[in-house]
Amino acid sequence: GDFEAQRHWMAVTVSLPPIDWYRETPRNNLTYWGLDYPPLSGWHSRLLGAFLAEVDYEAAEAQSRGVETREVKLFMRAAVLMSDLVVFIPAALGFLKA
């Protein structure tokens, strides 16, 4: 569920132009984990998707389905940790100082 949705959103945003992220196209089937968060999260997925393409190019293709190789799993876990380090932890520290 969530793993495939996040991986798929990275693939969609890195392999399609932004205008196609939220609309049905031959390469973007919205019924299969269509991107349904605001554009800022789409750009976050695109940034991570650029790195995903370096780890496993096939996993970063918009029409890929169910790619769960060891490398992709490790990348997805690292992406969550790095996102937390960059966004959540500084925000939490700032909140605690206030």
N, C-alpha and C positions, 0 to 999 in steps of 0.2 A: 503494500500500500504506500506508505509515506516515502519509503526509500525509492521506489520506482517513480513516484510523482516528482520528487526532487531531482532525480537523475534526468527524467524526461524533460522537466522545465529547463534544465541546463542545456540539454541537447537542442530543444526548440529555440531557445534564445541565442545560442551560439551559431546555429546553422540556418536561421531564417532572419530576414530583415525585421526590424521592430514593428513595422506596419502589419506584419502577418502573425505576430505573437498571439493576438486575441481574436483572430477571425479564422473561420474554416477555409482551408485551402487544400489543394491536392497533397501537399506535404505536411499539413497540420490538421490532424483529426482531433477536433475539440472534445469529442466524446471519450477520447483516450487521454486522461489526465491533462485536459486543457489548462493552460495558464490562467488562473482565476484570482490572482492577487494583484494589487496595484503595480503600476509601472516601475516604481523603485525596486520592488522585489524582483521584477524581471531583469533589471540591470544588474542586480546582485547575482542572479542566476547566470547571466551572460558572462560576468567576470569569472565566476567559478567554472563555468562551462569552457572557457578558453583554456583553463588549466586541465580540465577533464579531457579535452581533446588531445592534450599532450600525453596523458596517461593511457588513454584508450580511444583512438580516433573513432572507432565504430560506435562506442557508447555515446558519442557526442553528435550523432546523426539524428535529425528530427524524426525519422521514421523507424529508428531502432526501438526494440521492445524487449524488456526483461533482461537487460545486460547486468549480470551480477558476478563478474569475475572477481577474483581476490584483489586485484589491483584497484578495481572500481570501488569495491567495498572499503578498502583502506583509504582511498582518496575521499570518499564521502564522509567517513569518520573524521579525517583530518580537516576537511572543509568546515564541518560543524565546530570543531575545536578552535580553528583559526578565526572563524566568524565571531565566536564568543569572545575570544581574546581582543579582537579589534573593536567590537561594538558594545557588547554587554558589560564586560568587566570595567572599562573606563566609565561607562554611564553609571554603573553601580557605585564605583568609587567616588564619582562626582556627587552623587546623591548623598552618600554617607558624609561627605565633607560639608555639605550645605546645611 
